[in-house]
Amino acid sequence: MRIVEEYTDTNAELIEIKSANYIGDFAIRIFFSDGFNRLVDFKPFLELSLHPSIKKYLEEKRFKEFKIVDGNLNWNDYDLIFPVEDLYAGHI
């Protein structure tokens, strides 16, 4: 018999994105549910990408059309999305 113990930390706070403001030049100031905020520069990621479905967001008008959906920064119904943990850390 194998006994497996599962542990869930019920005190851990789920970090979500509460709001975000486009600053300019593909940078977004993101405000998180714990009060922390970070300015994230998406331009290097977009410029280095070779995938056309990501490159299309180098069109500033399209990039600015993000929404907050279920605590995530979301473009065009999950066409482009990043893990909240990465945005919180400032690494995309």
N, CA, C and O atoms as a GROMACS GRO file, in nm:
protein
  368
    1MET      N    1   0.085  -0.118   0.000
    1MET     CA    2   0.000   0.000   0.000
    1MET      C    3   0.089   0.124   0.000
    1MET      O    4   0.191   0.130   0.069
    2ARG      N    5   0.049   0.219  -0.078
    2ARG     CA    6   0.121   0.346  -0.084
    2ARG      C    7   0.034   0.456  -0.026
    2ARG      O    8  -0.081   0.473  -0.067
    3ILE      N    9   0.087   0.529   0.068
    3ILE     CA   10   0.014   0.639   0.131
    3ILE      C   11   0.068   0.769   0.075
    3ILE      O   12   0.189   0.796   0.079
    4VAL      N   13  -0.022   0.850   0.023
    4VAL     CA   14   0.016   0.979  -0.034
    4VAL      C   15  -0.053   1.087   0.047
    4VAL      O   16  -0.174   1.083   0.070
    5GLU      N   17   0.026   1.183   0.089
    5GLU     CA   18  -0.031   1.293   0.165
    5GLU      C   19  -0.031   1.417   0.077
    5GLU      O   20   0.071   1.453   0.018
    6GLU      N   21  -0.145   1.481   0.069
    6GLU     CA   22  -0.155   1.605  -0.006
    6GLU      C   23  -0.164   1.719   0.093
    6GLU      O   24  -0.233   1.710   0.195
    7TYR      N   25  -0.096   1.826   0.062
    7TYR     CA   26  -0.095   1.942   0.150
    7TYR      C   27  -0.135   2.064   0.071
    7TYR      O   28  -0.079   2.092  -0.036
    8THR      N   29  -0.230   2.136   0.122
    8THR     CA   30  -0.274   2.260   0.061
    8THR      C   31  -0.263   2.370   0.165
    8THR      O   32  -0.319   2.360   0.274
    9ASP      N   33  -0.191   2.474   0.131
    9ASP     CA   34  -0.175   2.587   0.221
    9ASP      C   35  -0.296   2.678   0.204
    9ASP      O   36  -0.303   2.756   0.108
   10THR      N   37  -0.390   2.669   0.294
   10THR     CA   38  -0.512   2.750   0.284
   10THR      C   39  -0.487   2.896   0.321
   10THR      O   40  -0.574   2.980   0.301
   11ASN      N   41  -0.368   2.925   0.376
   11ASN     CA   42  -0.336   3.063   0.411
   11ASN      C   43  -0.265   3.137   0.297
   11ASN      O   44  -0.246   3.258   0.305
   12ALA      N   45  -0.228   3.065   0.193
   12ALA     CA   46  -0.158   3.128   0.082
   12ALA      C   47  -0.254   3.220   0.008
   12ALA      O   48  -0.367   3.183  -0.024
   13GLU      N   49  -0.207   3.340  -0.019
   13GLU     CA   50  -0.290   3.438  -0.088
   13GLU      C   51  -0.273   3.422  -0.239
   13GLU      O   52  -0.162   3.420  -0.291
   14LEU      N   53  -0.383   3.411  -0.308
   14LEU     CA   54  -0.381   3.404  -0.453
   14LEU      C   55  -0.362   3.546  -0.507
   14LEU      O   56  -0.444   3.634  -0.482
   15ILE      N   57  -0.254   3.565  -0.579
   15ILE     CA   58  -0.225   3.697  -0.636
   15ILE      C   59  -0.295   3.709  -0.771
   15ILE      O   60  -0.282   3.624  -0.858
   16GLU      N   61  -0.369   3.817  -0.785
   16GLU     CA   62  -0.440   3.845  -0.910
   16GLU      C   63  -0.406   3.986  -0.955
   16GLU      O   64  -0.358   4.069  -0.877
   17ILE      N   65  -0.432   4.012  -1.081
   17ILE     CA   66  -0.417   4.147  -1.133
   17ILE      C   67  -0.550   4.219  -1.112
   17ILE      O   68  -0.655   4.172  -1.155
   18LYS      N   69  -0.542   4.332  -1.046
   18LYS     CA   70  -0.663   4.411  -1.019
   18LYS      C   71  -0.686   4.518  -1.125
   18LYS      O   72  -0.800   4.547  -1.162
   19SER      N   73  -0.578   4.578  -1.174
   19SER     CA   74  -0.590   4.679  -1.278
   19SER      C   75  -0.457   4.693  -1.350
   19SER      O   76  -0.353   4.648  -1.302
   20ALA      N   77  -0.462   4.756  -1.466
   20ALA     CA   78  -0.341   4.777  -1.545
   20ALA      C   79  -0.361   4.900  -1.632
   20ALA      O   80  -0.468   4.924  -1.686
   21ASN      N   81  -0.254   4.978  -1.644
   21ASN     CA   82  -0.258   5.100  -1.724
   21ASN      C   83  -0.148   5.097  -1.828
   21ASN      O   84  -0.031   5.073  -1.797
   22TYR      N   85  -0.186   5.119  -1.953
   22TYR     CA   86  -0.088   5.128  -2.060
   22TYR      C   87  -0.012   5.259  -2.042
   22TYR      O   88  -0.072   5.366  -2.037
   23ILE      N   89   0.121   5.250  -2.034
   23ILE     CA   90   0.204   5.368  -2.012
   23ILE      C   91   0.253   5.425  -2.146
   23ILE      O   92   0.258   5.546  -2.164
   24GLY      N   93   0.287   5.336  -2.238
   24GLY     CA   94   0.339   5.376  -2.368
   24GLY      C   95   0.457   5.289  -2.405
   24GLY      O   96   0.520   5.230  -2.318
   25ASP      N   97   0.486   5.281  -2.533
   25ASP     CA   98   0.598   5.203  -2.586
   25ASP      C   99   0.597   5.059  -2.534
   25ASP      O  100   0.702   5.004  -2.499
   26PHE      N  101   0.479   4.999  -2.529
   26PHE     CA  102   0.458   4.858  -2.493
   26PHE      C  103   0.489   4.828  -2.346
   26PHE      O  104   0.524   4.715  -2.312
   27ALA      N  105   0.476   4.929  -2.261
   27ALA     CA  106   0.494   4.911  -2.117
   27ALA      C  107   0.359   4.927  -2.048
   27ALA      O  108   0.281   5.016  -2.081
   28ILE      N  109   0.334   4.840  -1.951
   28ILE     CA  110   0.208   4.842  -1.876
   28ILE      C  111   0.239   4.842  -1.727
   28ILE      O  112   0.317   4.760  -1.679
   29ARG      N  113   0.178   4.934  -1.653
   29ARG     CA  114   0.186   4.934  -1.507
   29ARG      C  115   0.075   4.843  -1.458
   29ARG      O  116  -0.042   4.866  -1.485
   30ILE      N  117   0.114   4.738  -1.384
   30ILE     CA  118   0.020   4.636  -1.338
   30ILE      C  119   0.005   4.646  -1.186
   30ILE      O  120   0.104   4.652  -1.114
   31PHE      N  121  -0.120   4.647  -1.140
   31PHE     CA  122  -0.151   4.655  -0.997
   31PHE      C  123  -0.208   4.520  -0.952
   31PHE      O  124  -0.305   4.470  -1.009
   32PHE      N  125  -0.145   4.462  -0.851
   32PHE     CA  126  -0.180   4.329  -0.803
   32PHE      C  127  -0.267   4.336  -0.678
   32PHE      O  128  -0.275   4.439  -0.611
   33SER      N  129  -0.332   4.225  -0.648
   33SER     CA  130  -0.429   4.219  -0.539
   33SER      C  131  -0.366   4.239  -0.401
   33SER      O  132  -0.438   4.271  -0.306
   34ASP      N  133  -0.235   4.220  -0.387
   34ASP     CA  134  -0.171   4.240  -0.257
   34ASP      C  135  -0.118   4.382  -0.239
   34ASP      O  136  -0.050   4.410  -0.141
   35GLY      N  137  -0.150   4.472  -0.334
   35GLY     CA  138  -0.108   4.611  -0.325
   35GLY      C  139   0.021   4.642  -0.399
   35GLY      O  140   0.055   4.759  -0.417
   36PHE      N  141   0.092   4.541  -0.442
   36PHE     CA  142   0.217   4.558  -0.517
   36PHE      C  143   0.185   4.602  -0.660
   36PHE      O  144   0.083   4.562  -0.716
   37ASN      N  145   0.272   4.684  -0.718
   37ASN     CA  146   0.256   4.718  -0.859
   37ASN      C  147   0.392   4.712  -0.927
   37ASN      O  148   0.496   4.731  -0.864
   38ARG      N  149   0.390   4.686  -1.056
   38ARG     CA  150   0.515   4.673  -1.132
   38ARG      C  151   0.492   4.726  -1.273
   38ARG      O  152   0.387   4.706  -1.333
   39LEU      N  153   0.594   4.794  -1.324
   39LEU     CA  154   0.594   4.837  -1.463
   39LEU      C  155   0.662   4.728  -1.544
   39LEU      O  156   0.779   4.697  -1.522
   40VAL      N  157   0.588   4.669  -1.638
   40VAL     CA  158   0.641   4.559  -1.720
   40VAL      C  159   0.657   4.609  -1.864
   40VAL      O  160   0.564   4.660  -1.925
   41ASP      N  161   0.778   4.592  -1.915
   41ASP     CA  162   0.810   4.629  -2.053
   41ASP      C  163   0.798   4.505  -2.140
   41ASP      O  164   0.880   4.413  -2.131
   42PHE      N  165   0.696   4.501  -2.224
   42PHE     CA  166   0.670   4.387  -2.311
   42PHE      C  167   0.745   4.395  -2.444
   42PHE      O  168   0.751   4.297  -2.518
   43LYS      N  169   0.802   4.511  -2.474
   43LYS     CA  170   0.862   4.532  -2.606
   43LYS      C  171   0.974   4.434  -2.639
   43LYS      O  172   0.973   4.378  -2.749
   44PRO      N  173   1.070   4.409  -2.551
   44PRO     CA  174   1.175   4.312  -2.586
   44PRO      C  175   1.119   4.172  -2.617
   44PRO      O  176   1.164   4.106  -2.710
   45PHE      N  177   1.021   4.128  -2.540
   45PHE     CA  178   0.959   3.998  -2.565
   45PHE      C  179   0.894   3.994  -2.703
   45PHE      O  180   0.913   3.899  -2.779
   46LEU      N  181   0.818   4.098  -2.735
   46LEU     CA  182   0.748   4.103  -2.863
   46LEU      C  183   0.846   4.112  -2.980
   46LEU      O  184   0.827   4.047  -3.083
   47GLU      N  185   0.950   4.191  -2.964
   47GLU     CA  186   1.047   4.207  -3.073
   47GLU      C  187   1.129   4.080  -3.098
   47GLU      O  188   1.165   4.051  -3.212
   48LEU      N  189   1.159   4.006  -2.993
   48LEU     CA  190   1.240   3.885  -3.007
   48LEU      C  191   1.160   3.763  -3.053
   48LEU      O  192   1.219   3.664  -3.098
   49SER      N  193   1.031   3.769  -3.041
   49SER     CA  194   0.948   3.655  -3.080
   49SER      C  195   0.952   3.633  -3.231
   49SER      O  196   0.952   3.728  -3.309
   50LEU      N  197   0.957   3.508  -3.269
   50LEU     CA  198   0.955   3.472  -3.411
   50LEU      C  199   0.816   3.428  -3.457
   50LEU      O  200   0.792   3.411  -3.576
   51HIS      N  201   0.726   3.411  -3.362
   51HIS     CA  202   0.593   3.360  -3.393
   51HIS      C  203   0.502   3.474  -3.440
   51HIS      O  204   0.488   3.574  -3.370
   52PRO      N  205   0.439   3.458  -3.556
   52PRO     CA  206   0.353   3.566  -3.609
   52PRO      C  207   0.235   3.600  -3.519
   52PRO      O  208   0.191   3.715  -3.518
   53SER      N  209   0.183   3.503  -3.444
   53SER     CA  210   0.068   3.534  -3.359
   53SER      C  211   0.108   3.620  -3.238
   53SER      O  212   0.023   3.682  -3.175
   54ILE      N  213   0.236   3.624  -3.208
   54ILE     CA  214   0.287   3.713  -3.102
   54ILE      C  215   0.335   3.844  -3.165
   54ILE      O  216   0.307   3.952  -3.112
   55LYS      N  217   0.406   3.835  -3.276
   55LYS     CA  218   0.459   3.954  -3.344
   55LYS      C  219   0.350   4.055  -3.379
   55LYS      O  220   0.376   4.175  -3.383
   56LYS      N  221   0.229   4.006  -3.405
   56LYS     CA  222   0.123   4.098  -3.444
   56LYS      C  223   0.091   4.200  -3.335
   56LYS      O  224   0.032   4.305  -3.363
   57TYR      N  225   0.131   4.170  -3.210
   57TYR     CA  226   0.106   4.264  -3.100
   57TYR      C  227   0.208   4.376  -3.095
   57TYR      O  228   0.202   4.462  -3.006
   58LEU      N  229   0.303   4.378  -3.190
   58LEU     CA  230   0.389   4.494  -3.205
   58LEU      C  231   0.314   4.610  -3.272
   58LEU      O  232   0.366   4.721  -3.282
   59GLU      N  233   0.193   4.583  -3.315
   59GLU     CA  234   0.103   4.689  -3.360
   59GLU      C  235   0.044   4.749  -3.233
   59GLU      O  236  -0.036   4.685  -3.163
   60GLU      N  237   0.083   4.873  -3.203
   60GLU     CA  238   0.048   4.933  -3.074
   60GLU      C  239  -0.103   4.936  -3.048
   60GLU      O  240  -0.147   4.912  -2.935
   61LYS      N  241  -0.180   4.964  -3.149
   61LYS     CA  242  -0.326   4.968  -3.130
   61LYS      C  243  -0.378   4.833  -3.080
   61LYS      O  244  -0.462   4.828  -2.990
   62ARG      N  245  -0.329   4.726  -3.138
   62ARG     CA  246  -0.370   4.591  -3.098
   62ARG      C  247  -0.320   4.559  -2.956
   62ARG      O  248  -0.394   4.502  -2.876
   63PHE      N  249  -0.197   4.597  -2.927
   63PHE     CA  250  -0.139   4.569  -2.795
   63PHE      C  251  -0.217   4.638  -2.684
   63PHE      O  252  -0.236   4.581  -2.577
   64LYS      N  253  -0.263   4.759  -2.709
   64LYS     CA  254  -0.334   4.837  -2.608
   64LYS      C  255  -0.474   4.783  -2.577
   64LYS      O  256  -0.538   4.831  -2.484
   65GLU      N  257  -0.522   4.684  -2.652
   65GLU     CA  258  -0.658   4.632  -2.634
   65GLU      C  259  -0.664   4.517  -2.532
   65GLU      O  260  -0.752   4.431  -2.543
   66PHE      N  261  -0.574   4.513  -2.435
   66PHE     CA  262  -0.578   4.409  -2.332
   66PHE      C  263  -0.693   4.433  -2.236
   66PHE      O  264  -0.745   4.544  -2.225
   67LYS      N  265  -0.732   4.328  -2.167
   67LYS     CA  266  -0.836   4.334  -2.064
   67LYS      C  267  -0.791   4.252  -1.944
   67LYS      O  268  -0.705   4.164  -1.956
   68ILE      N  269  -0.849   4.280  -1.830
   68ILE     CA  270  -0.829   4.198  -1.711
   68ILE      C  271  -0.944   4.098  -1.709
   68ILE      O  272  -1.061   4.136  -1.700
   69VAL      N  273  -0.912   3.969  -1.716
   69VAL     CA  274  -1.012   3.863  -1.716
   69VAL      C  275  -0.973   3.762  -1.609
   69VAL      O  276  -0.867   3.701  -1.616
   70ASP      N  277  -1.058   3.745  -1.510
   70ASP     CA  278  -1.034   3.650  -1.401
   70ASP      C  279  -0.896   3.669  -1.338
   70ASP      O  280  -0.829   3.571  -1.307
   71GLY      N  281  -0.855   3.794  -1.319
   71GLY     CA  282  -0.729   3.823  -1.252
   71GLY      C  283  -0.606   3.810  -1.339
   71GLY      O  284  -0.494   3.812  -1.289
   72ASN      N  285  -0.626   3.795  -1.470
   72ASN     CA  286  -0.515   3.781  -1.566
   72ASN      C  287  -0.518   3.895  -1.667
   72ASN      O  288  -0.623   3.949  -1.699
   73LEU      N  289  -0.400   3.929  -1.716
   73LEU     CA  290  -0.387   4.024  -1.826
   73LEU      C  291  -0.405   3.944  -1.955
   73LEU      O  292  -0.330   3.851  -1.982
   74ASN      N  293  -0.504   3.981  -2.034
   74ASN     CA  294  -0.549   3.897  -2.144
   74ASN      C  295  -0.569   3.980  -2.271
   74ASN      O  296  -0.627   4.089  -2.267
   75TRP      N  297  -0.519   3.928  -2.381
   75TRP     CA  298  -0.540   3.992  -2.511
   75TRP      C  299  -0.625   3.902  -2.599
   75TRP      O  300  -0.594   3.784  -2.617
   76ASN      N  301  -0.731   3.957  -2.654
   76ASN     CA  302  -0.813   3.892  -2.756
   76ASN      C  303  -0.853   3.750  -2.718
   76ASN      O  304  -0.820   3.654  -2.789
   77ASP      N  305  -0.924   3.736  -2.608
   77ASP     CA  306  -0.977   3.605  -2.565
   77ASP      C  307  -0.868   3.498  -2.557
   77ASP      O  308  -0.879   3.392  -2.620
   78TYR      N  309  -0.764   3.527  -2.480
   78TYR     CA  310  -0.654   3.434  -2.451
   78TYR      C  311  -0.563   3.409  -2.570
   78TYR      O  312  -0.491   3.309  -2.574
   79ASP      N  313  -0.564   3.499  -2.668
   79ASP     CA  314  -0.470   3.490  -2.780
   79ASP      C  315  -0.327   3.514  -2.729
   79ASP      O  316  -0.232   3.452  -2.777
   80LEU      N  317  -0.313   3.604  -2.633
   80LEU     CA  318  -0.185   3.633  -2.569
   80LEU      C  319  -0.212   3.648  -2.421
   80LEU      O  320  -0.298   3.727  -2.381
   81ILE      N  321  -0.138   3.574  -2.338
   81ILE     CA  322  -0.156   3.579  -2.193
   81ILE      C  323  -0.025   3.537  -2.128
   81ILE      O  324   0.050   3.457  -2.186
   82PHE      N  325   0.003   3.589  -2.011
   82PHE     CA  326   0.126   3.558  -1.939
   82PHE      C  327   0.091   3.509  -1.798
   82PHE      O  328  -0.008   3.554  -1.741
   83PRO      N  329   0.170   3.418  -1.742
   83PRO     CA  330   0.145   3.377  -1.604
   83PRO      C  331   0.156   3.497  -1.509
   83PRO      O  332   0.249   3.577  -1.520
   84VAL      N  333   0.062   3.510  -1.419
   84VAL     CA  334   0.061   3.622  -1.324
   84VAL      C  335   0.191   3.623  -1.243
   84VAL      O  336   0.244   3.730  -1.214
   85GLU      N  337   0.241   3.507  -1.208
   85GLU     CA  338   0.365   3.498  -1.130
   85GLU      C  339   0.482   3.563  -1.204
   85GLU      O  340   0.566   3.629  -1.144
   86ASP      N  341   0.487   3.543  -1.337
   86ASP     CA  342   0.593   3.603  -1.417
   86ASP      C  343   0.580   3.754  -1.423
   86ASP      O  344   0.679   3.826  -1.412
   87LEU      N  345   0.458   3.802  -1.439
   87LEU     CA  346   0.435   3.947  -1.443
   87LEU      C  347   0.469   4.008  -1.308
   87LEU      O  348   0.527   4.117  -1.302
   88TYR      N  349   0.433   3.940  -1.201
   88TYR     CA  350   0.463   3.988  -1.066
   88TYR      C  351   0.614   4.001  -1.045
   88TYR      O  352   0.662   4.097  -0.985
   89ALA      N  353   0.687   3.902  -1.096
   89ALA     CA  354   0.833   3.901  -1.084
   89ALA      C  355   0.900   3.993  -1.185
   89ALA      O  356   1.018   4.027  -1.171
   90GLY      N  357   0.826   4.034  -1.288
   90GLY     CA  358   0.881   4.121  -1.391
   90GLY      C  359   0.962   4.047  -1.495
   90GLY      O  360   1.044   4.107  -1.564
   91HIS      N  361   0.940   3.914  -1.506
   91HIS     CA  362   1.013   3.831  -1.603
   91HIS      C  363   0.916   3.771  -1.702
   91HIS      O  364   0.837   3.684  -1.667
   92ILE      N  365   0.922   3.817  -1.827
   92ILE     CA  366   0.839   3.757  -1.930
   92ILE      C  367   0.926   3.707  -2.043
   92ILE      O  368   0.874   3.653  -2.141
   0.00000   0.00000   0.00000
